[in-house]
Structures are given as structure tokens and as C-alpha cells.
Amino acid sequence: MFRLLIDTLFPPRCVGCGSYLLAGEDYICLQCISDLPRTLYYLQPESNPMIDRFAGIFPFERATSWLYYIHGNITSHIIHTFKYHRQPQLARRIGALMAEEMTMNGYFYDIDYIMPVPQHWTRRMHRGYNQTEYLADGISEVTDLPVLDNLYAARRHRSQTAFSLAERRANPTGSFSVHHPDQLSDSHILVIDDVCTTGATLIEACTALHTAAPTARLSILTLASTI
């Protein structure tokens, strides 16, 4: 009843275009969903730019990203909104949309667990949540795959937004560790993150997982990636 009253007094608008949402729309309108700049990398399972980013660095099964991230595009606006404007449920909604589309093409076939890239507790305390966990929860709602938190941020590293390519690759070193690695043995883990730029954070996270649980198989999915 309270939500209905709020929506009546302050009708929700689309996070993409700002238009009023229609019945059945949630956070983002159908037109903006249609217009999202999809990479379609998941239709290129043998070779795509995400695979190229990580090839030869650590062993993995597959890697993809759903949307293109370009400064100022709708993807960047959505991610900025759920990261910095306290709208984690938007991340959950976008994660579910991503999973609904990719499930039709079998991307989640033989995945055992979803594992979001974690934040250090100090950053999580400052923001109040880890948006990547909400992305993972949205994927889990669609796929019924369990979300694990065995991967944790052992130390904090600075935000990478102002770093050069070389600095971004060096900055996260030693950031992640793994709880109870025996639980991950012989499983297929899908590592989730919001944006892939250089791939440095994902390299660090996946290397930590591979070192701790060498028999686990790894795959990668990000909401977005730079071109």
C-alpha cells in the first residue's frame, strides 16, 4: 500500500530515458531495454574481445560481456546510477534482464555456482552494498544458480578510474583471497563483475580462485565492457 501511494505521488521514471514507466515496467522501459548496446559476445563462444583479454593469463572456460560501456552512453548511466545513487535493486533488475536473454542461448549451461567480485569491507561500509552482488542475485533469480561468497577482498585497493593501463594492471595485486577452497573443487564457477576495462581486477580475482582451487573451472560474465 505504501509503495502504491509513493508511486501515485511520484510516478517512477525510466532510468534510461526519463519517461514515466508503464504498468509492468520496472526501473527501465521496454524501449530502453531494446536499445541497450549489446555486444553479442556470448554468441561468439570461441573468440571475442573478452576472451582475448584473458587468454593465456589464467585458465578459463568462457568469457563474455553483455553491453558496451562508453562514457556517456546508456550503459554508463545505468551503472553510475546503481553504484553511486543508492539504487542496488536496479543492479538486480539489470542482472535478471541479462540472464533472461543469455539463458536462451545456453550461456549458463553446466555452471555450478555464481561468484561476484567482492569489495573490501571498508568500501562496502562506505557505499552500503556491493552492486556486483545485486547483479549476481538478479542472475540467480533467473537461473536458480546459487551465489557463493568464498572469494573475499583481503586488502583494499584504490579506485582504478584515474589509473593508466599499466597502473590498473598493477594496482589490484594481492587483493583477493578464498575462504574454504575445498568447497569449490571440481565445480564450474561463473565470476561476475559490473564493468571490465583492462580486466585487471578480474585477472586478480580469477587467479586467486585458480590458485586456491586449481580443479575448479572458471568462466567470466560482466554486465559491460569497454571496447
NUVEX-260177 format. One record per residue: y, z, x of N, C-alpha, C in turn; residue number from 1; residue in one letter. Coordinates in nm, 3 decimals, always signed. Atoms other than C-alpha are relative to their C-alpha. Example, Ala and Ser with C-alpha at 12.3 -4.5 7.8 and 13.67 -1.06 7.14 Angstrom:
BEGIN
{lodren {-0.119 +0.000 +0.089} {-0.450 +0.780 +1.230} {+0.120 +0.000 +0.090} 1 a}
{lodren {-0.119 -0.006 -0.082} {-0.106 +0.714 +1.367} {+0.109 +0.073 -0.077} 2 s}
REM end
This chain:
BEGIN
{lodren {-0.120 +0.000 +0.083} {+0.000 +0.000 +0.000} {+0.126 +0.000 +0.087} 1 m}
{lodren {-0.116 -0.006 -0.088} {+0.242 +0.091 +0.282} {+0.022 -0.134 +0.070} 2 f}
{lodren {-0.012 +0.131 -0.066} {+0.166 -0.236 +0.467} {+0.055 -0.104 -0.097} 3 r}
{lodren {-0.049 +0.094 +0.102} {+0.225 -0.429 +0.143} {+0.149 +0.018 -0.022} 4 l}
{lodren {-0.141 -0.027 +0.019} {+0.561 -0.258 +0.099} {+0.082 -0.053 +0.117} 5 l}
{lodren {-0.071 +0.048 -0.119} {+0.666 -0.334 +0.457} {+0.007 -0.152 +0.000} 6 i}
{lodren {+0.002 +0.147 +0.001} {+0.559 -0.698 +0.423} {+0.091 -0.056 -0.108} 7 d}
{lodren {-0.089 +0.045 +0.107} {+0.756 -0.724 +0.098} {+0.146 +0.011 +0.044} 8 t}
{lodren {-0.137 -0.022 -0.044} {+1.072 -0.580 +0.250} {+0.035 -0.084 +0.123} 9 l}
{lodren {-0.020 +0.075 -0.125} {+1.030 -0.754 +0.587} {-0.115 -0.099 +0.016} 10 f}
{lodren {+0.111 +0.097 -0.005} {+0.812 -1.064 +0.539} {-0.032 -0.040 +0.143} 11 p}
{lodren {+0.038 +0.033 -0.138} {+0.614 -1.137 +0.857} {+0.028 -0.146 +0.032} 12 p}
{lodren {-0.029 +0.134 -0.046} {+0.712 -1.439 +1.060} {-0.099 -0.043 +0.107} 13 r}
{lodren {+0.090 +0.056 -0.100} {+0.507 -1.665 +1.282} {+0.055 +0.029 +0.140} 14 c}
{lodren {-0.043 -0.030 -0.136} {+0.521 -1.559 +1.646} {+0.034 -0.127 +0.076} 15 v}
{lodren {-0.026 +0.125 -0.068} {+0.531 -1.925 +1.744} {+0.130 -0.066 -0.039} 16 g}
{lodren {-0.116 +0.077 +0.047} {+0.794 -2.093 +1.528} {+0.101 +0.083 -0.077} 17 c}
{lodren {-0.092 -0.086 +0.072} {+0.952 -1.802 +1.340} {+0.003 -0.019 -0.149} 18 g}
{lodren {+0.004 +0.023 +0.145} {+0.871 -1.937 +0.993} {-0.074 +0.115 -0.068} 19 s}
{lodren {+0.071 -0.103 +0.075} {+0.755 -1.699 +0.722} {-0.147 -0.037 -0.013} 20 y}
{lodren {+0.143 +0.024 +0.010} {+0.380 -1.662 +0.717} {-0.043 -0.011 -0.146} 21 l}
{lodren {+0.054 +0.017 +0.134} {+0.188 -1.777 +0.411} {-0.120 +0.092 -0.019} 22 l}
{lodren {+0.119 -0.081 +0.029} {-0.097 -1.593 +0.241} {-0.118 -0.052 +0.084} 23 a}
{lodren {+0.114 +0.038 -0.081} {-0.398 -1.594 +0.471} {+0.034 -0.024 +0.146} 24 g}
{lodren {-0.041 +0.016 -0.139} {-0.194 -1.645 +0.788} {+0.027 +0.137 +0.061} 25 e}
{lodren {-0.012 -0.130 -0.066} {-0.184 -1.364 +1.042} {+0.060 -0.020 +0.139} 26 d}
{lodren {-0.074 +0.008 -0.126} {+0.071 -1.347 +1.327} {+0.048 -0.141 +0.035} 27 y}
{lodren {-0.034 +0.136 -0.041} {+0.071 -1.724 +1.379} {-0.038 -0.096 -0.112} 28 i}
{lodren {+0.024 +0.090 +0.113} {+0.097 -2.004 +1.125} {-0.101 -0.109 +0.038} 29 c}
{lodren {+0.102 +0.103 -0.023} {-0.160 -2.280 +1.084} {+0.055 -0.118 +0.080} 30 l}
{lodren {-0.058 +0.112 -0.075} {+0.081 -2.543 +1.217} {+0.008 +0.033 +0.149} 31 q}
{lodren {-0.008 -0.039 -0.141} {+0.139 -2.349 +1.539} {-0.139 +0.011 +0.063} 32 c}
{lodren {+0.137 -0.002 -0.053} {-0.235 -2.291 +1.578} {-0.043 -0.142 +0.036} 33 i}
{lodren {+0.035 +0.139 -0.026} {-0.280 -2.666 +1.552} {+0.071 -0.054 +0.123} 34 s}
{lodren {-0.083 +0.052 -0.109} {-0.003 -2.725 +1.808} {-0.023 +0.069 +0.133} 35 d}
{lodren {+0.022 -0.070 -0.126} {-0.132 -2.483 +2.073} {-0.048 -0.099 +0.107} 36 l}
{lodren {+0.032 +0.099 -0.104} {-0.157 -2.674 +2.405} {-0.136 +0.027 +0.066} 37 p}
{lodren {+0.135 -0.026 -0.047} {-0.532 -2.673 +2.456} {-0.032 -0.080 +0.127} 38 r}
{lodren {+0.044 +0.069 -0.122} {-0.679 -2.757 +2.795} {-0.126 -0.083 -0.023} 39 t}
{lodren {+0.132 +0.060 +0.025} {-1.022 -2.853 +2.655} {-0.089 +0.004 +0.124} 40 l}
{lodren {+0.084 -0.013 -0.119} {-1.165 -2.744 +2.990} {-0.144 +0.036 -0.035} 41 y}
{lodren {+0.136 -0.043 +0.035} {-1.462 -2.592 +2.809} {-0.088 -0.118 -0.043} 42 y}
{lodren {+0.078 +0.121 +0.027} {-1.566 -2.946 +2.716} {-0.036 -0.074 +0.128} 43 l}
{lodren {+0.031 +0.057 -0.132} {-1.590 -3.020 +3.090} {-0.075 +0.106 +0.081} 44 q}
{lodren {+0.070 -0.113 -0.061} {-1.858 -2.768 +3.194} {-0.041 -0.020 +0.146} 45 p}
{lodren {+0.041 +0.025 -0.137} {-1.942 -2.937 +3.523} {+0.117 +0.000 +0.098} 46 e}
{lodren {-0.116 +0.009 -0.090} {-1.593 -2.988 +3.663} {+0.128 +0.006 -0.081} 47 s}
{lodren {-0.133 -0.008 +0.057} {-1.250 -2.874 +3.552} {+0.087 +0.080 +0.097} 48 n}
{lodren {-0.087 -0.068 -0.097} {-0.944 -2.722 +3.726} {-0.030 +0.149 +0.018} 49 p}
{lodren {+0.038 -0.141 -0.017} {-1.062 -2.365 +3.658} {-0.120 +0.012 +0.091} 50 m}
{lodren {+0.115 +0.000 -0.091} {-1.395 -2.437 +3.823} {+0.046 -0.026 +0.143} 51 i}
{lodren {-0.048 +0.034 -0.134} {-1.211 -2.592 +4.116} {+0.071 +0.117 +0.067} 52 d}
{lodren {-0.071 -0.114 -0.057} {-1.001 -2.277 +4.161} {-0.094 +0.098 +0.071} 53 r}
{lodren {+0.089 -0.105 -0.050} {-1.306 -2.060 +4.229} {-0.121 -0.052 +0.077} 54 f}
{lodren {+0.118 +0.057 -0.065} {-1.562 -2.299 +4.375} {-0.009 +0.042 +0.146} 55 a}
{lodren {+0.025 -0.038 -0.137} {-1.713 -2.168 +4.696} {+0.051 +0.137 +0.040} 56 g}
{lodren {-0.055 -0.132 -0.034} {-1.537 -1.829 +4.680} {-0.097 +0.111 -0.038} 57 i}
{lodren {+0.103 -0.094 +0.045} {-1.796 -1.634 +4.479} {-0.090 -0.076 -0.097} 58 f}
{lodren {+0.089 +0.073 +0.090} {-2.098 -1.741 +4.274} {+0.035 +0.025 -0.147} 59 p}
{lodren {-0.026 -0.014 +0.143} {-2.034 -1.809 +3.905} {-0.068 -0.113 -0.074} 60 f}
{lodren {+0.070 +0.097 +0.085} {-2.193 -1.996 +3.616} {+0.097 -0.105 -0.056} 61 e}
{lodren {-0.097 +0.091 +0.059} {-1.890 -2.146 +3.441} {+0.136 +0.069 -0.006} 62 r}
{lodren {-0.137 -0.054 +0.005} {-1.515 -2.105 +3.416} {+0.086 -0.093 -0.084} 63 a}
{lodren {-0.088 +0.081 +0.082} {-1.256 -2.220 +3.168} {+0.121 +0.080 -0.043} 64 t}
{lodren {-0.120 -0.060 +0.057} {-0.918 -2.151 +3.016} {+0.033 -0.078 -0.127} 65 s}
{lodren {-0.017 +0.065 +0.130} {-0.822 -2.223 +2.657} {+0.130 -0.078 -0.011} 66 w}
{lodren {-0.132 +0.059 +0.020} {-0.448 -2.304 +2.676} {+0.071 -0.024 +0.133} 67 l}
{lodren {-0.090 +0.020 -0.113} {-0.196 -2.445 +2.922} {+0.113 +0.103 -0.007} 68 y}
{lodren {-0.113 -0.093 -0.011} {+0.061 -2.194 +3.042} {+0.109 -0.067 +0.081} 69 y}
{lodren {-0.118 +0.055 -0.066} {+0.400 -2.343 +3.124} {+0.118 +0.087 -0.042} 70 i}
{lodren {-0.114 -0.086 +0.033} {+0.717 -2.135 +3.142} {+0.079 -0.060 -0.116} 71 h}
{lodren {-0.077 +0.042 +0.116} {+0.889 -2.157 +2.805} {-0.080 -0.064 -0.111} 72 g}
{lodren {+0.077 +0.060 +0.109} {+0.603 -2.312 +2.608} {-0.052 +0.108 -0.095} 73 n}
{lodren {+0.044 -0.095 +0.102} {+0.444 -2.151 +2.302} {-0.102 +0.100 +0.057} 74 i}
{lodren {+0.097 -0.090 -0.062} {+0.162 -2.005 +2.514} {+0.071 +0.113 +0.073} 75 t}
{lodren {-0.072 -0.103 -0.075} {+0.404 -1.823 +2.741} {+0.071 +0.096 -0.095} 76 s}
{lodren {-0.068 -0.085 +0.097} {+0.595 -1.694 +2.438} {-0.099 +0.098 -0.065} 77 h}
{lodren {+0.100 -0.087 +0.062} {+0.279 -1.557 +2.273} {-0.043 +0.109 +0.097} 78 i}
{lodren {+0.047 -0.098 -0.098} {+0.161 -1.388 +2.592} {+0.110 +0.101 +0.031} 79 i}
{lodren {-0.111 -0.092 -0.024} {+0.505 -1.241 +2.662} {+0.015 +0.098 -0.116} 80 h}
{lodren {-0.013 -0.086 +0.117} {+0.513 -1.105 +2.307} {-0.106 +0.109 -0.002} 81 t}
{lodren {+0.100 -0.106 +0.010} {+0.180 -0.926 +2.318} {-0.005 +0.090 +0.125} 82 f}
{lodren {-0.002 -0.085 -0.119} {+0.233 -0.798 +2.674} {+0.120 +0.094 +0.002} 83 k}
{lodren {-0.122 -0.076 -0.024} {+0.590 -0.676 +2.660} {+0.072 +0.045 -0.126} 84 y}
{lodren {-0.065 -0.040 +0.125} {+0.678 -0.629 +2.292} {-0.093 +0.083 -0.089} 85 h}
{lodren {+0.086 -0.096 +0.069} {+0.404 -0.383 +2.198} {-0.065 -0.059 -0.125} 86 r}
{lodren {+0.075 +0.061 +0.110} {+0.201 -0.619 +1.982} {-0.141 -0.033 +0.047} 87 q}
{lodren {+0.136 +0.027 -0.049} {-0.154 -0.577 +2.114} {-0.089 -0.066 -0.103} 88 p}
{lodren {+0.084 +0.062 +0.102} {-0.301 -0.681 +1.779} {+0.016 -0.152 -0.001} 89 q}
{lodren {-0.016 +0.144 -0.016} {-0.154 -1.026 +1.842} {-0.100 -0.053 +0.102} 90 l}
{lodren {+0.100 +0.041 -0.099} {-0.376 -1.046 +2.152} {-0.139 -0.005 -0.062} 91 a}
{lodren {+0.130 +0.001 +0.068} {-0.676 -0.956 +1.937} {-0.015 -0.123 -0.089} 92 r}
{lodren {+0.003 +0.116 +0.088} {-0.587 -1.228 +1.687} {-0.019 -0.128 +0.080} 93 r}
{lodren {+0.011 +0.121 -0.082} {-0.545 -1.491 +1.960} {-0.137 -0.008 +0.065} 94 i}
{lodren {+0.135 -0.001 -0.055} {-0.871 -1.383 +2.122} {-0.103 -0.047 -0.101} 95 g}
{lodren {+0.092 +0.044 +0.104} {-1.050 -1.432 +1.791} {+0.013 -0.150 -0.026} 96 a}
{lodren {-0.020 +0.144 +0.019} {-0.894 -1.777 +1.743} {-0.067 -0.080 +0.111} 97 l}
{lodren {+0.062 +0.067 -0.113} {-1.005 -1.878 +2.091} {-0.152 -0.001 -0.014} 98 m}
{lodren {+0.146 -0.009 +0.012} {-1.360 -1.756 +2.029} {-0.053 -0.085 -0.114} 99 a}
{lodren {+0.044 +0.082 +0.114} {-1.385 -1.926 +1.689} {-0.012 -0.146 +0.040} 100 e}
{lodren {+0.001 +0.140 -0.040} {-1.301 -2.260 +1.844} {-0.109 -0.028 +0.104} 101 e}
{lodren {+0.092 +0.026 -0.111} {-1.514 -2.225 +2.157} {-0.146 +0.027 -0.038} 102 m}
{lodren {+0.137 -0.027 +0.045} {-1.818 -2.086 +1.975} {-0.066 -0.127 -0.052} 103 t}
{lodren {+0.055 +0.124 +0.057} {-1.861 -2.423 +1.804} {-0.057 -0.091 +0.108} 104 m}
{lodren {+0.048 +0.082 -0.110} {-1.920 -2.578 +2.146} {-0.095 +0.074 +0.093} 105 n}
{lodren {+0.105 -0.071 -0.072} {-2.161 -2.312 +2.270} {+0.042 +0.068 +0.129} 106 g}
{lodren {-0.040 -0.059 -0.128} {-1.947 -2.160 +2.544} {-0.058 +0.140 +0.022} 107 y}
{lodren {+0.048 -0.137 -0.013} {-2.080 -1.811 +2.472} {-0.153 +0.009 +0.003} 108 f}
{lodren {+0.146 +0.002 -0.006} {-2.444 -1.918 +2.487} {-0.048 +0.077 +0.123} 109 y}
{lodren {+0.071 -0.084 -0.098} {-2.657 -1.671 +2.690} {+0.089 +0.102 +0.071} 110 d}
{lodren {-0.082 -0.110 -0.051} {-2.363 -1.437 +2.763} {-0.057 +0.131 -0.055} 111 i}
{lodren {+0.047 -0.132 +0.043} {-2.476 -1.073 +2.751} {+0.113 +0.097 -0.029} 112 d}
{lodren {-0.108 -0.097 +0.013} {-2.151 -0.882 +2.793} {+0.135 -0.068 +0.027} 113 y}
{lodren {-0.138 +0.038 -0.029} {-1.775 -0.932 +2.787} {+0.063 +0.112 +0.083} 114 i}
{lodren {-0.063 -0.100 -0.085} {-1.574 -0.757 +3.058} {+0.146 -0.039 +0.029} 115 m}
{lodren {-0.141 +0.031 -0.026} {-1.192 -0.757 +3.050} {+0.043 +0.049 +0.138} 116 p}
{lodren {-0.058 -0.047 -0.126} {-1.000 -0.735 +3.377} {+0.085 +0.123 -0.032} 117 v}
{lodren {-0.069 -0.125 +0.036} {-0.870 -0.376 +3.378} {+0.138 +0.012 +0.064} 118 p}
{lodren {-0.126 -0.042 -0.061} {-0.528 -0.229 +3.451} {-0.021 +0.135 +0.068} 119 q}
{lodren {-0.003 -0.135 -0.057} {-0.466 +0.066 +3.678} {+0.056 +0.096 -0.105} 120 h}
{lodren {-0.037 -0.094 +0.106} {-0.419 +0.380 +3.471} {+0.151 +0.023 -0.007} 121 w}
{lodren {-0.145 -0.021 +0.004} {-0.052 +0.412 +3.572} {+0.070 -0.111 -0.077} 122 t}
{lodren {-0.060 +0.112 +0.074} {+0.032 +0.066 +3.440} {-0.038 +0.007 -0.148} 123 r}
{lodren {+0.043 -0.014 +0.140} {-0.173 +0.124 +3.126} {+0.079 +0.109 -0.070} 124 r}
{lodren {-0.077 -0.109 +0.059} {+0.008 +0.453 +3.067} {+0.143 -0.045 -0.031} 125 m}
{lodren {-0.137 +0.048 +0.020} {+0.344 +0.279 +3.105} {+0.008 -0.095 -0.120} 126 h}
{lodren {-0.003 +0.099 +0.109} {+0.259 -0.009 +2.867} {-0.061 +0.057 -0.127} 127 r}
{lodren {+0.065 -0.059 +0.116} {+0.036 +0.194 +2.638} {-0.132 -0.066 -0.038} 128 g}
{lodren {+0.123 +0.073 +0.030} {-0.251 -0.057 +2.632} {-0.020 -0.107 +0.106} 129 y}
{lodren {+0.033 +0.115 -0.083} {-0.426 -0.329 +2.826} {-0.022 -0.118 -0.093} 130 n}
{lodren {+0.008 +0.113 +0.093} {-0.368 -0.658 +2.644} {-0.130 -0.078 +0.016} 131 q}
{lodren {+0.124 +0.074 -0.022} {-0.678 -0.811 +2.802} {-0.117 +0.064 -0.075} 132 t}
{lodren {+0.102 -0.066 +0.081} {-0.894 -0.551 +2.629} {+0.008 -0.046 -0.145} 133 e}
{lodren {-0.015 +0.047 +0.137} {-0.750 -0.665 +2.297} {-0.047 -0.145 -0.013} 134 y}
{lodren {+0.057 +0.135 +0.001} {-0.828 -1.027 +2.383} {-0.152 +0.007 -0.008} 135 l}
{lodren {+0.146 -0.015 -0.002} {-1.185 -0.918 +2.460} {-0.051 +0.049 -0.135} 136 a}
{lodren {+0.042 -0.051 +0.132} {-1.206 -0.726 +2.131} {+0.002 -0.112 -0.104} 137 d}
{lodren {-0.005 +0.113 +0.092} {-1.099 -1.038 +1.942} {-0.117 -0.095 +0.019} 138 g}
{lodren {+0.117 +0.084 -0.028} {-1.369 -1.241 +2.114} {-0.127 +0.067 -0.050} 139 i}
{lodren {+0.118 -0.075 +0.044} {-1.623 -0.969 +2.041} {-0.016 -0.002 -0.151} 140 s}
{lodren {+0.007 +0.003 +0.146} {-1.534 -0.969 +1.670} {-0.066 -0.128 -0.049} 141 e}
{lodren {+0.054 +0.129 +0.041} {-1.632 -1.335 +1.650} {-0.142 -0.020 +0.051} 142 v}
{lodren {+0.128 +0.029 -0.065} {-1.928 -1.342 +1.889} {-0.103 +0.112 -0.011} 143 t}
{lodren {+0.085 -0.120 +0.003} {-2.072 -0.989 +1.838} {-0.050 +0.041 +0.138} 144 d}
{lodren {+0.037 -0.042 -0.135} {-2.096 -0.957 +2.216} {+0.066 +0.133 +0.034} 145 l}
{lodren {-0.059 -0.130 -0.035} {-2.045 -0.602 +2.346} {+0.101 -0.011 +0.114} 146 p}
{lodren {-0.102 -0.007 -0.104} {-1.738 -0.524 +2.559} {-0.030 +0.119 +0.090} 147 v}
{lodren {+0.027 -0.107 -0.097} {-1.805 -0.322 +2.876} {+0.125 +0.032 +0.081} 148 l}
{lodren {-0.113 -0.041 -0.083} {-1.564 -0.124 +3.091} {-0.046 +0.048 +0.137} 149 d}
{lodren {+0.050 -0.042 -0.131} {-1.773 -0.088 +3.408} {+0.097 -0.034 +0.113} 150 n}
{lodren {-0.099 +0.038 -0.100} {-1.504 -0.269 +3.606} {+0.125 +0.084 -0.020} 151 l}
{lodren {-0.122 -0.078 +0.012} {-1.205 -0.049 +3.683} {+0.093 -0.026 +0.117} 152 y}
{lodren {-0.102 +0.021 -0.103} {-0.882 -0.070 +3.881} {+0.005 +0.124 +0.089} 153 a}
{lodren {+0.008 -0.114 -0.091} {-0.933 +0.154 +4.183} {+0.136 +0.035 +0.060} 154 a}
{lodren {-0.135 -0.027 -0.047} {-0.577 +0.117 +4.303} {+0.096 -0.097 -0.066} 155 r}
{lodren {-0.101 +0.083 +0.065} {-0.256 -0.026 +4.170} {+0.057 -0.101 +0.098} 156 r}
{lodren {-0.074 +0.096 -0.079} {-0.105 -0.346 +4.299} {+0.121 -0.046 -0.080} 157 h}
{lodren {-0.124 +0.039 +0.066} {+0.242 -0.473 +4.223} {-0.020 -0.124 -0.086} 158 r}
{lodren {+0.001 +0.122 +0.081} {+0.310 -0.735 +3.958} {+0.013 -0.121 +0.092} 159 s}
{lodren {+0.003 +0.117 -0.086} {+0.245 -1.080 +4.102} {+0.100 -0.108 -0.039} 160 q}
{lodren {-0.084 +0.107 +0.055} {+0.511 -1.269 +3.909} {+0.098 -0.056 +0.103} 161 t}
{lodren {-0.099 +0.047 -0.097} {+0.753 -1.291 +4.205} {-0.063 -0.034 +0.135} 162 a}
{lodren {+0.068 +0.021 -0.126} {+0.488 -1.346 +4.474} {-0.018 -0.149 +0.030} 163 f}
{lodren {+0.039 +0.134 -0.042} {+0.430 -1.662 +4.674} {-0.150 -0.016 -0.015} 164 s}
{lodren {+0.143 +0.025 +0.011} {+0.087 -1.826 +4.664} {-0.080 +0.086 +0.098} 165 l}
{lodren {+0.072 -0.079 -0.100} {-0.022 -1.658 +4.988} {+0.006 +0.148 -0.032} 166 a}
{lodren {-0.015 -0.141 +0.034} {+0.114 -1.321 +4.877} {-0.086 +0.037 -0.120} 167 e}
{lodren {+0.082 -0.028 +0.117} {-0.065 -1.345 +4.542} {-0.147 +0.014 +0.037} 168 r}
{lodren {+0.140 -0.007 -0.040} {-0.397 -1.406 +4.711} {-0.029 +0.127 +0.080} 169 r}
{lodren {+0.021 -0.119 -0.083} {-0.348 -1.114 +4.949} {+0.023 +0.130 -0.077} 170 a}
{lodren {-0.046 -0.121 +0.066} {-0.193 -0.866 +4.708} {-0.108 +0.085 -0.066} 171 n}
{lodren {+0.093 -0.086 +0.073} {-0.491 -0.751 +4.495} {-0.114 +0.058 +0.083} 172 p}
{lodren {+0.118 -0.033 -0.078} {-0.736 -0.694 +4.783} {-0.035 +0.148 -0.011} 173 t}
{lodren {+0.049 -0.137 +0.012} {-0.944 -0.381 +4.723} {+0.037 +0.068 -0.130} 174 g}
{lodren {-0.052 -0.062 +0.121} {-0.803 -0.327 +4.374} {-0.108 +0.049 -0.096} 175 s}
{lodren {+0.100 -0.027 +0.104} {-1.129 -0.316 +4.174} {-0.127 +0.060 +0.056} 176 f}
{lodren {+0.131 -0.056 -0.030} {-1.449 -0.115 +4.177} {-0.083 -0.003 -0.129} 177 s}
{lodren {+0.093 +0.013 +0.112} {-1.751 -0.092 +3.948} {-0.073 +0.132 -0.024} 178 v}
{lodren {+0.080 -0.114 +0.043} {-1.897 +0.203 +3.757} {-0.141 -0.047 -0.036} 179 h}
{lodren {+0.137 +0.023 +0.046} {-2.277 +0.213 +3.705} {-0.044 -0.145 +0.015} 180 h}
{lodren {+0.036 +0.141 -0.019} {-2.353 -0.127 +3.859} {-0.143 -0.032 -0.041} 181 p}
{lodren {+0.138 +0.024 +0.039} {-2.723 -0.082 +3.778} {-0.010 -0.048 -0.145} 182 d}
{lodren {+0.000 +0.044 +0.139} {-2.635 -0.138 +3.410} {+0.022 -0.151 -0.013} 183 q}
{lodren {-0.037 +0.141 +0.004} {-2.524 -0.492 +3.497} {-0.105 -0.091 +0.060} 184 l}
{lodren {+0.100 +0.080 -0.070} {-2.831 -0.607 +3.687} {-0.063 -0.104 -0.092} 185 s}
{lodren {+0.067 +0.111 +0.069} {-2.972 -0.944 +3.575} {+0.065 -0.040 -0.132} 186 d}
{lodren {-0.070 +0.038 +0.123} {-2.715 -0.978 +3.297} {+0.100 -0.111 +0.029} 187 s}
{lodren {-0.102 +0.105 -0.011} {-2.465 -1.257 +3.231} {+0.129 +0.056 -0.056} 188 h}
{lodren {-0.125 -0.065 +0.035} {-2.111 -1.121 +3.226} {+0.112 -0.102 -0.009} 189 i}
{lodren {-0.117 +0.086 +0.017} {-1.809 -1.306 +3.089} {+0.124 +0.082 +0.031} 190 l}
{lodren {-0.120 -0.072 -0.043} {-1.498 -1.184 +3.271} {+0.121 -0.063 -0.070} 191 v}
{lodren {-0.111 +0.046 +0.083} {-1.183 -1.208 +3.055} {+0.132 +0.041 +0.064} 192 i}
{lodren {-0.137 -0.034 -0.039} {-0.817 -1.225 +3.158} {+0.096 -0.080 -0.086} 193 d}
{lodren {-0.096 +0.070 +0.086} {-0.496 -1.335 +2.989} {+0.048 -0.130 +0.064} 194 d}
{lodren {-0.055 +0.120 -0.064} {-0.344 -1.580 +3.241} {-0.058 -0.014 +0.140} 195 v}
{lodren {+0.042 +0.032 -0.136} {-0.480 -1.747 +3.554} {+0.108 -0.086 +0.064} 196 c}
{lodren {-0.097 +0.079 -0.076} {-0.217 -1.862 +3.803} {-0.068 -0.047 +0.129} 197 t}
{lodren {+0.074 +0.035 -0.122} {-0.355 -1.863 +4.157} {-0.147 +0.034 -0.010} 198 t}
{lodren {+0.138 -0.046 +0.010} {-0.675 -1.691 +4.047} {-0.029 +0.120 +0.087} 199 g}
{lodren {+0.023 -0.107 -0.095} {-0.627 -1.409 +4.299} {-0.059 +0.125 -0.066} 200 a}
{lodren {+0.051 -0.121 +0.067} {-0.685 -1.125 +4.051} {-0.145 -0.020 -0.046} 201 t}
{lodren {+0.136 +0.028 +0.043} {-0.996 -1.289 +3.906} {-0.095 -0.008 +0.119} 202 l}
{lodren {+0.084 +0.003 -0.120} {-1.130 -1.355 +4.256} {-0.034 +0.141 +0.043} 203 i}
{lodren {+0.023 -0.138 -0.040} {-1.087 -0.988 +4.340} {-0.096 +0.071 -0.097} 204 e}
{lodren {+0.084 -0.066 +0.100} {-1.245 -0.871 +4.013} {-0.144 -0.049 +0.008} 205 a}
{lodren {+0.136 +0.057 -0.003} {-1.543 -1.107 +4.031} {-0.071 +0.030 +0.131} 206 c}
{lodren {+0.060 -0.036 -0.128} {-1.601 -1.037 +4.399} {-0.050 +0.144 -0.003} 207 t}
{lodren {+0.042 -0.139 +0.013} {-1.615 -0.665 +4.322} {-0.127 +0.010 -0.085} 208 a}
{lodren {+0.120 -0.002 +0.085} {-1.867 -0.730 +4.042} {-0.120 -0.056 +0.074} 209 l}
{lodren {+0.113 +0.061 -0.071} {-2.082 -0.957 +4.258} {-0.050 +0.090 +0.111} 210 h}
{lodren {+0.040 -0.090 -0.109} {-2.082 -0.711 +4.547} {-0.078 +0.119 -0.054} 211 t}
{lodren {+0.064 -0.120 +0.057} {-2.177 -0.417 +4.323} {-0.130 -0.033 -0.073} 212 a}
{lodren {+0.118 +0.038 +0.079} {-2.431 -0.604 +4.107} {-0.037 -0.145 +0.034} 213 a}
{lodren {+0.023 +0.137 -0.047} {-2.550 -0.910 +4.304} {-0.094 -0.083 -0.087} 214 p}
{lodren {+0.089 +0.078 +0.086} {-2.814 -1.007 +4.047} {+0.064 -0.037 -0.133} 215 t}
{lodren {-0.071 +0.036 +0.123} {-2.560 -1.028 +3.766} {+0.059 -0.141 +0.015} 216 a}
{lodren {-0.061 +0.132 +0.004} {-2.442 -1.376 +3.669} {+0.139 +0.013 -0.060} 217 r}
{lodren {-0.139 -0.013 +0.042} {-2.068 -1.424 +3.619} {+0.052 -0.132 -0.056} 218 l}
{lodren {-0.078 +0.112 +0.051} {-1.860 -1.657 +3.406} {+0.140 +0.050 -0.029} 219 s}
{lodren {-0.141 -0.035 +0.010} {-1.484 -1.664 +3.351} {+0.062 -0.070 -0.120} 220 i}
{lodren {-0.078 +0.057 +0.109} {-1.263 -1.716 +3.048} {+0.137 +0.064 +0.000} 221 l}
{lodren {-0.136 -0.051 +0.016} {-0.886 -1.682 +3.038} {+0.064 -0.066 -0.121} 222 t}
{lodren {-0.072 +0.057 +0.112} {-0.658 -1.733 +2.745} {+0.079 -0.122 +0.045} 223 l}
{lodren {-0.086 +0.108 -0.046} {-0.431 -1.953 +2.953} {-0.007 -0.015 +0.151} 224 a}
{lodren {-0.010 +0.023 -0.144} {-0.384 -2.106 +3.296} {+0.115 -0.094 +0.028} 225 s}
{lodren {-0.102 +0.094 -0.043} {-0.110 -2.280 +3.485} {-0.066 -0.131 +0.036} 226 t}
{lodren {+0.054 +0.132 -0.029} {-0.153 -2.648 +3.551} {-0.023 -0.015 +0.150} 227 i}
REM end
